[in-house]
Each structure stands twice: as C-alpha cells, then as structure tokens.
Amino acid sequence: MSYILAVITAVIFLVADQVTKYIVMSNMTLHQSIGFIDGFMDFTYIHNDGGAWGMLGGQRWILLVVTAIAMVLILFMLIKYGRKSKLLFWAGCLVLSGGIGNMIDRIFRGGEVVDFLHATFIDFPVFNVADCAVVIGAGLLILYFVLDTVKEYKEKKASRQGEE
C-alpha cells in the first residue's frame, strides 16, 4: 500500500505543479509579485531559464539532457532497489515527479521553468511545486543513505563481535 501511496503522492505533486503554474501564468503578469503571508511568502511570477538558483542559464539542452539522465537513473534505481526500501521508493518517486514537472516546462514553455513561490523571510530564490518535490525527495534520499550506512555499520560491528 505504501508503494501505491508514494506513486499517488508523486502524481499529485506533478498535477499540483502544472495546475499552479497555469493559474499563475493566467492571473499574473511576468515579474508581478503578490503578498501572500506578510514577511514570510509572496507569489512572484518569473521565468527561470537555468537550473537551481539560475545556474546554467540559457543552457536548455544541457539542462534537458542532465534532467533526462537523472530521471533514467532514478527510474533504474526504483526498478532495481525500490522494493528494498519504502523510504528509497518514496524518495525516488518525489524526485522523479519534480523532474518531470520542470522538464514539461523546459519542453513546452520555451526552455524556461515557471517559478512563483518566494520565501521572503530568507529571501530565497523563487521556486515552484516541482522544486519542492525534488527537495523533499532528495532529503528522503539522503536520509535513506544515512540510515543504510548506520545499519551496515551496526551489522558489521555485530558480525565482528560474533566472530570473537
């Protein structure tokens, strides 16, 4: 059931990403900012032709290729190792969902990603729902690797103690 829920959650993130981008593009002008939660979050409509924090700006094809390779690797990881760990499966589904959401923008919106969430309390770069999915998924992936490393360490330690 957890695996099905992970896929459903990833699809919800993808749909939410595309719907919110459509709403922003339909109701705001480019570079317009609307206060949402004073001192915390604004809606600021921008186009990002780069990756995270605008890196590789204007490099549409490089970003598409890198994203495609990353998504293929994640899909491979899900197929090969996904049943090993629910946490790994959740992480992969979320990263894949966010990658697909931003790739849709790059392909169908002139190579630019629509961003609109602006955390004003830390003046963080403007982002979108797909970015949230990627960050949550990446965080879960890091957690998986930390827990897996700790588990391996404990197993090796127990094995050594059993041999003595």
HELIX and SHEET records of a PDB file:
HELIX    1   1 SER A    2  ASN A   27  1                                  26    
HELIX    2   2 ALA A   52  GLY A   54  5                                   3    
HELIX    3   3 ARG A   60  TYR A   81  1                                  22    
HELIX    4   4 GLY A   82  LYS A   84  5                                   3    
HELIX    5   5 LYS A   86  PHE A  108  1                                  23    
HELIX    6   6 VAL A  129  GLU A  163  1                                  35    
SHEET    1   A 3 SER A  33  ILE A  37  0                                        
SHEET    2   A 3 MET A  41  ASN A  48 -1                                        
SHEET    3   A 3 VAL A 113  ALA A 119 -1                                        
END                                                                             
